[in-house]
Amino acid sequence: MATLELRLDRTTFLGAVYKTQGVVDRKSTSNVLSHVLVESMPDGKVRLVGTDYDVTIIAEIPAEVIVPGSACINGKSLFDVVKNLDETPLHLRALPNDWSELSAGRAFFKLAGVTPSDFPEMKIPADAKWLKIPKSALRDLFEKTAFSMSADETRMNLNGVFFKAQPGSTEGMAKLTMVSTDGHRLSKVELETEVQGIGKKDTLSAIIHKKGVTEVKRLFDIDADVLEVGFAQGVILFRAGGTIFSVRQIEDNYPDYSRVIPQSSPVKVVVPRERLARAIRKNAILTSNKTYIIKLELTPGRLAVTASNPDYGEGRDELDVEYTGDGMVVGFNYNYLLEVLSVVKGENIVFEMTDEFSPTVMTSPSEPGAVFVVMPMRV
């Protein structure tokens, strides 16, 4: 006798299963965390749940529930099978031995599973403080900060992005801030936008785990103009289109990032963004794969991008710039510069420097809320 039986639209089901793939733990075939919980809901829907304890996804989709119940199916196998099926609808049937049958047209599969009761119980905190934020604003915050998160597991407070929401200049508006740093560079974005749910005295903040940052980006593909963000004890939640991501907060204090950003610098140079990116890419092929150093040589009216490697050769490309100060040569990891240039959309990029050893600030005149700090390298 089936313990769950469903009829599902293939495209809708595949979309929900796809969202679980970055969450389920593929390293183990026996661990329950490598499985996806599929359970019927009382209102003609089915719920898919996947978790690795750092990130949990709950996705609800419509379904024809023939027999209510639940099944816990290996996440990778389920995705690979559904992805390659052509027919719709799909017929899913859970068996008493915890395996499941999945069929479409003349195709038929049996997939291994585990007992659904072994799956961790997942609940959405009832006391979460929810904000409704434009999807475009959140996308901009994540795109401009995610690349500079730290991968150093010994510095947990840097293993994610710091996100803060506070009242804006007028009622119904909020100032959103997102920051990331790995100790060698820092990205900070501030913007003011219309936000529903922010109170006059609310200041909400969280350090969002780096895996959560990666997975939440999947919500940007959902056809919705607004995403809901919930702040609760120990987690931050993202909700849109029947899908909820619950991301573990990093329980630590984020460093005072304002101290890292120089307040003023004597050297200020405006550089064409795309032209500079091309010059860096040309010279990157001649850099060492250990240091990735390129040099920016600044002289009156000119910025030269150079690279030198005794094993490969030397390269140089020059740009015209408006500059009348003293000469300066500064070394950078070229990847750090290219990552900033790729997320800034304006025509020009502004470099603000003090000397060859101090932090360099990169900004864009068309995006005043975005500030990037890159530490130079000794050359």
C-alpha positions as CSV (number, residue, x, y, z in Angstrom):
1,M,0.0,0.0,0.0
2,A,1.3,3.4,-0.9
3,T,2.3,5.8,1.9
4,L,2.1,8.8,-0.5
5,E,0.7,9.1,-4.0
6,L,0.8,12.3,-6.1
7,R,0.2,13.5,-9.7
8,L,2.5,16.4,-10.5
9,D,3.3,18.8,-13.3
10,R,6.9,18.0,-14.4
11,T,8.1,21.6,-15.0
12,T,6.7,22.8,-11.6
13,F,8.1,19.8,-9.7
14,L,11.5,20.1,-11.4
15,G,11.7,23.8,-10.4
16,A,11.1,22.9,-6.8
17,V,13.6,20.0,-6.8
18,Y,16.2,22.1,-8.5
19,K,16.1,24.6,-5.7
20,T,17.0,21.9,-3.2
21,Q,20.1,20.8,-5.0
22,G,22.5,23.3,-3.4
23,V,21.2,22.5,0.0
24,V,21.2,18.7,0.2
25,D,24.5,17.0,1.2
26,R,25.6,15.0,-1.8
27,K,28.7,13.6,-0.1
28,S,26.8,10.9,1.7
29,T,24.3,8.4,0.2
30,S,23.0,7.2,3.6
31,N,22.9,10.4,5.6
32,V,19.3,11.7,5.8
33,L,20.6,15.2,4.8
34,S,21.3,13.9,1.3
35,H,17.5,13.3,0.9
36,V,14.5,15.6,0.2
37,L,11.4,15.3,2.2
38,V,8.2,15.3,0.0
39,E,5.0,15.6,2.0
40,S,1.4,16.3,1.1
41,M,-0.4,19.4,2.4
42,P,-4.1,19.7,3.3
43,D,-4.8,22.3,0.6
44,G,-4.0,20.4,-2.5
45,K,-0.3,21.2,-2.4
46,V,2.9,19.3,-1.8
47,R,5.9,20.5,0.2
48,L,9.6,19.8,-0.5
49,V,12.1,20.3,2.3
50,G,15.9,20.0,2.1
51,T,18.5,21.0,4.6
52,D,22.1,20.8,5.7
53,Y,21.4,22.7,9.0
54,D,23.1,25.9,7.7
55,V,20.4,26.4,5.0
56,T,16.9,25.0,4.8
57,I,14.6,25.3,1.8
58,I,10.9,24.7,1.9
59,A,9.1,24.8,-1.4
60,E,5.3,24.4,-1.9
61,I,3.8,23.6,-5.2
62,P,0.3,22.5,-6.4
63,A,-0.3,18.8,-6.8
64,E,-3.1,16.3,-7.1
65,V,-2.9,14.4,-3.9
66,I,-4.2,10.8,-4.4
67,V,-2.9,9.4,-1.1
68,P,-1.8,11.9,1.5
69,G,1.5,11.1,3.3
70,S,5.2,11.7,3.0
71,A,8.4,10.3,1.4
72,C,12.1,10.9,1.9
73,I,14.0,10.5,-1.4
74,N,17.7,10.8,-2.3
75,G,17.9,14.4,-3.6
76,K,20.5,13.9,-6.4
77,S,18.7,10.8,-7.8
78,L,15.3,12.6,-7.7
79,F,16.7,15.6,-9.6
80,D,18.6,13.6,-12.2
81,V,15.5,11.5,-13.0
82,V,13.0,14.3,-13.1
83,K,15.4,16.5,-15.2
84,N,15.5,13.8,-17.9
85,L,11.9,12.9,-18.1
86,D,9.9,14.2,-21.0
87,E,6.3,13.3,-20.3
88,T,3.9,15.2,-18.0
89,P,2.2,14.7,-15.6
90,L,4.5,12.7,-13.3
91,H,3.2,10.0,-11.0
92,L,5.0,9.7,-7.7
93,R,4.2,6.8,-5.3
94,A,5.9,6.1,-2.0
95,L,6.2,2.4,-0.9
96,P,6.1,0.9,2.6
97,N,9.9,0.0,2.4
98,D,10.7,3.8,2.0
99,W,11.5,3.5,-1.7
100,S,9.5,5.5,-4.2
101,E,8.2,4.9,-7.7
102,L,8.3,7.7,-10.2
103,S,6.7,7.3,-13.7
104,A,5.9,9.4,-16.7
105,G,4.5,8.1,-19.9
106,R,6.2,4.7,-20.5
107,A,9.3,5.6,-18.3
108,F,9.4,4.1,-14.8
109,F,11.9,4.4,-12.0
110,K,12.4,3.2,-8.4
111,L,14.3,5.5,-6.2
112,A,15.9,4.7,-2.8
113,G,14.9,6.6,0.3
114,V,14.8,6.7,4.1
115,T,12.1,6.8,6.7
116,P,10.5,10.2,6.6
117,S,10.3,10.4,10.4
118,D,14.1,10.4,10.4
119,F,14.2,13.8,8.6
120,P,14.9,16.8,10.9
121,E,11.8,18.7,11.8
122,M,11.8,22.1,10.3
123,K,9.6,25.0,11.5
124,I,9.4,28.6,10.5
125,P,9.8,30.8,13.6
126,A,6.4,32.3,14.5
127,D,8.0,35.5,15.9
128,A,10.0,36.4,12.7
129,K,10.0,40.1,11.8
130,W,9.1,40.3,8.1
131,L,10.1,43.0,5.7
132,K,9.0,43.3,2.1
133,I,11.9,44.4,0.0
134,P,12.1,45.0,-3.8
135,K,13.9,42.0,-5.5
136,S,16.0,44.4,-7.6
137,A,17.4,46.0,-4.4
138,L,18.3,42.7,-2.8
139,R,19.9,41.4,-6.0
140,D,22.0,44.6,-6.2
141,L,23.2,44.2,-2.6
142,F,24.1,40.5,-3.1
143,E,25.8,40.9,-6.5
144,K,28.1,43.7,-5.2
145,T,29.2,42.0,-2.0
146,A,29.0,38.2,-2.4
147,F,32.4,37.9,-4.2
148,S,34.4,39.3,-1.3
149,M,33.3,37.0,1.5
150,S,36.0,35.2,3.4
151,A,36.7,31.5,2.9
152,D,38.8,31.3,6.1
153,E,36.8,28.9,8.4
154,T,38.8,30.2,11.4
155,R,37.2,33.7,11.0
156,M,33.5,32.7,11.2
157,N,32.2,36.3,11.4
158,L,33.7,36.9,8.0
159,N,32.2,33.8,6.4
160,G,29.2,35.6,5.0
161,V,27.7,39.0,4.4
162,F,26.6,41.5,7.1
163,F,23.1,42.7,6.3
164,K,21.4,45.6,8.1
165,A,18.0,47.3,7.6
166,Q,17.0,50.5,9.4
167,P,14.5,53.3,8.9
168,G,15.1,55.6,5.9
169,S,14.8,59.3,5.5
170,T,11.0,59.2,5.1
171,E,8.2,56.9,6.3
172,G,7.9,53.7,4.3
173,M,11.6,53.9,3.3
174,A,14.5,51.9,4.7
175,K,18.2,52.2,4.4
176,L,19.7,48.8,3.5
177,T,23.4,48.0,4.1
178,M,25.3,44.9,3.0
179,V,29.0,44.4,3.7
180,S,31.6,41.6,3.1
181,T,35.3,41.4,3.6
182,D,38.0,38.7,3.6
183,G,40.7,40.9,5.1
184,H,42.3,41.8,1.7
185,R,39.3,43.6,0.2
186,L,36.0,45.0,1.4
187,S,32.7,45.6,-0.4
188,K,30.0,47.9,1.1
189,V,26.7,48.8,-0.5
190,E,24.1,51.2,0.9
191,L,20.8,52.1,-0.7
192,E,17.5,53.5,0.3
193,T,14.4,51.9,-1.0
194,E,10.7,51.4,-0.2
195,V,10.3,48.7,2.3
196,Q,7.1,47.5,3.9
197,G,7.2,46.4,7.6
198,I,10.1,48.5,8.8
199,G,9.3,50.4,12.0
200,K,10.5,53.8,13.0
201,K,12.7,52.4,15.7
202,D,13.7,49.1,14.0
203,T,17.3,48.3,13.3
204,L,17.5,44.7,12.1
205,S,20.8,42.9,11.3
206,A,22.3,39.5,10.6
207,I,25.5,37.9,9.3
208,I,24.2,35.6,6.5
209,H,26.2,32.4,6.1
210,K,28.1,32.2,2.8
211,K,26.3,29.1,1.7
212,G,23.0,30.9,2.3
213,V,24.1,33.8,0.2
214,T,24.7,31.4,-2.7
215,E,21.4,29.6,-2.3
216,V,19.2,32.7,-1.8
217,K,20.3,33.9,-5.3
218,R,18.0,31.1,-6.6
219,L,15.0,33.2,-5.5
220,F,16.0,35.9,-7.9
221,D,14.7,33.7,-10.7
222,I,11.2,33.6,-9.3
223,D,8.7,35.8,-11.1
224,A,8.1,38.3,-8.2
225,D,8.9,42.0,-7.8
226,V,9.1,41.8,-4.0
227,L,10.9,39.3,-1.7
228,E,10.0,38.9,2.0
229,V,12.9,38.9,4.4
230,G,12.3,37.6,8.0
231,F,14.6,38.3,11.0
232,A,14.4,35.7,13.8
233,Q,16.5,34.3,16.6
234,G,19.4,32.5,15.0
235,V,18.1,32.6,11.4
236,I,17.2,34.9,8.6
237,L,14.5,33.9,6.2
238,F,13.8,34.7,2.5
239,R,10.4,34.0,1.0
240,A,8.9,34.3,-2.5
241,G,6.5,32.4,-4.7
242,G,5.8,29.6,-2.3
243,T,9.5,29.1,-1.5
244,I,11.2,29.8,1.8
245,F,15.0,29.8,2.5
246,S,16.0,29.7,6.1
247,V,19.6,30.6,6.6
248,R,21.6,30.2,9.8
249,Q,22.9,33.4,11.2
250,I,26.5,33.5,12.3
251,E,26.4,34.2,16.0
252,D,29.3,36.6,16.2
253,N,30.0,40.3,16.0
254,Y,30.8,41.8,12.6
255,P,34.0,43.9,12.7
256,D,33.7,47.7,12.5
257,Y,34.0,48.0,8.7
258,S,33.9,51.8,8.8
259,R,37.4,51.9,10.2
260,V,38.7,50.1,7.1
261,I,37.4,52.7,4.6
262,P,39.7,55.7,4.2
263,Q,37.7,58.9,4.7
264,S,39.9,60.9,2.2
265,S,42.8,60.3,-0.1
266,P,45.0,62.8,-1.9
267,V,45.1,60.9,-5.2
268,K,41.8,60.7,-7.2
269,V,41.7,59.3,-10.7
270,V,38.7,58.7,-13.0
271,V,39.2,55.7,-15.3
272,P,37.0,54.3,-18.1
273,R,35.7,51.0,-16.5
274,E,35.5,48.8,-19.6
275,R,38.8,50.0,-21.0
276,L,40.6,49.3,-17.7
277,A,39.0,45.8,-17.5
278,R,40.3,45.0,-21.0
279,A,43.8,46.2,-20.1
280,I,43.9,44.1,-17.0
281,R,42.7,41.0,-18.9
282,K,45.4,41.4,-21.5
283,N,48.1,41.5,-18.9
284,A,46.7,38.9,-16.6
285,I,47.9,36.1,-18.9
286,L,51.5,37.1,-18.0
287,T,51.1,37.1,-14.2
288,S,52.3,34.5,-11.8
289,N,49.7,31.9,-10.8
290,K,50.9,32.3,-7.2
291,T,50.6,36.1,-6.7
292,Y,48.3,37.3,-9.6
293,I,50.0,40.7,-9.4
294,I,49.5,43.4,-12.0
295,K,50.8,46.9,-11.6
296,L,49.1,50.2,-12.1
297,E,51.6,52.9,-13.1
298,L,50.2,56.4,-12.7
299,T,51.9,59.4,-14.3
300,P,50.5,62.8,-15.5
301,G,47.8,62.1,-18.1
302,R,48.4,58.4,-18.2
303,L,47.6,55.1,-16.4
304,A,49.6,52.0,-17.5
305,V,48.6,48.5,-16.7
306,T,51.7,46.2,-16.6
307,A,52.6,42.6,-15.8
308,S,56.0,40.9,-15.6
309,N,56.9,37.2,-15.2
310,P,60.3,35.8,-15.9
311,D,58.8,32.6,-17.2
312,Y,56.3,34.2,-19.6
313,G,57.3,37.7,-20.4
314,E,56.1,41.3,-20.0
315,G,53.0,43.2,-20.9
316,R,51.9,46.8,-20.9
317,D,48.7,48.7,-21.9
318,E,48.2,52.5,-21.5
319,L,45.1,54.5,-20.9
320,D,44.6,58.3,-21.0
321,V,43.4,59.7,-17.7
322,E,43.0,63.2,-16.2
323,Y,45.8,63.3,-13.6
324,T,48.5,65.9,-12.9
325,G,50.1,64.6,-9.7
326,D,53.3,62.7,-8.9
327,G,54.1,59.3,-10.4
328,M,53.0,56.2,-8.4
329,V,53.2,52.4,-9.0
330,V,50.7,50.2,-7.1
331,G,50.4,46.4,-7.3
332,F,47.2,44.5,-7.0
333,N,45.8,41.0,-7.3
334,Y,44.2,41.4,-10.7
335,N,41.2,39.2,-9.7
336,Y,40.2,41.6,-7.0
337,L,40.1,44.5,-9.5
338,L,38.2,42.6,-12.1
339,E,35.6,41.4,-9.7
340,V,34.8,45.0,-8.7
341,L,34.8,46.1,-12.3
342,S,32.4,43.3,-13.2
343,V,29.7,44.3,-10.6
344,V,29.9,48.1,-11.1
345,K,27.7,49.2,-14.1
346,G,28.8,52.8,-14.5
347,E,30.9,54.1,-17.4
348,N,33.7,55.2,-15.1
349,I,35.5,53.9,-12.0
350,V,37.2,56.2,-9.5
351,F,40.4,55.2,-7.8
352,E,41.3,57.0,-4.6
353,M,44.8,56.3,-3.2
354,T,47.1,57.7,-0.6
355,D,50.3,55.8,-1.5
356,E,51.6,52.3,-2.7
357,F,50.9,50.7,0.7
358,S,47.6,52.1,1.9
359,P,44.1,50.8,1.1
360,T,42.7,51.9,-2.3
361,V,39.1,52.9,-2.6
362,M,37.1,52.2,-5.8
363,T,33.7,53.9,-6.5
364,S,31.4,54.7,-9.4
365,P,29.9,58.1,-9.9
366,S,26.7,56.5,-11.1
367,E,26.4,54.2,-8.0
368,P,27.1,56.4,-5.0
369,G,26.1,53.9,-2.4
370,A,28.7,51.3,-3.5
371,V,32.3,51.4,-2.0
372,F,35.0,48.9,-2.6
373,V,38.3,48.8,-0.8
374,V,41.3,46.8,-2.1
375,M,44.6,46.3,-0.3
376,P,47.6,46.8,-2.6
377,M,50.4,44.2,-2.9
378,R,54.1,44.8,-2.6
379,V,55.9,44.9,-6.0
